[in-house]
């Protein structure tokens, strides 16, 4: 999310400027179906240009505390069991989140 084309549109649509990197969250096996259902739902979209693809997103909360969004880039290297979360702050630094730590992402219906 370091490209201004994305950050500017997210700021307009989410009312915050996302930190330049996403928090990549490994989804537990029993929650993969929820991700698939979310991908089929009506989501907002950020338009990319040239080599940058579009990004679908939905507002979400991390650990019942941090307002942000789950993002699904059209051009991603992640499989269905990895969800990217954006927020206006460096989540790893602010909340001392390390690779492999357990977090909860809540997406409203």
Rosetta blueprint (number, residue, H / E / L):
1 X L
2 X L
3 X L
4 X H
5 X H
6 X H
7 X H
8 X H
9 X H
10 X H
11 X H
12 X H
13 X H
14 X H
15 X L
16 X L
17 X L
18 X L
19 X L
20 X L
21 X L
22 X L
23 X E
24 X E
25 X E
26 X E
27 X L
28 X L
29 X H
30 X H
31 X H
32 X H
33 X H
34 X H
35 X H
36 X H
37 X H
38 X H
39 X H
40 X H
41 X L
42 X L
43 X L
44 X E
45 X E
46 X E
47 X L
48 X L
49 X L
50 X L
51 X L
52 X L
53 X L
54 X L
55 X E
56 X E
57 X E
58 X E
59 X E
60 X E
61 X E
62 X E
63 X L
64 X L
65 X L
66 X E
67 X E
68 X E
69 X E
70 X E
71 X E
72 X E
73 X E
74 X L
75 X L
76 X L
77 X L
78 X L
79 X L
80 X L
81 X L
82 X E
83 X E
84 X E
85 X E
86 X E
87 X L
88 X L
89 X L
90 X L
91 X H
92 X H
93 X H
94 X H
95 X L
96 X L
97 X L
98 X L
99 X L
100 X L
101 X L
102 X L
103 X L
104 X L
105 X E
106 X E
107 X L
108 X L
109 X L
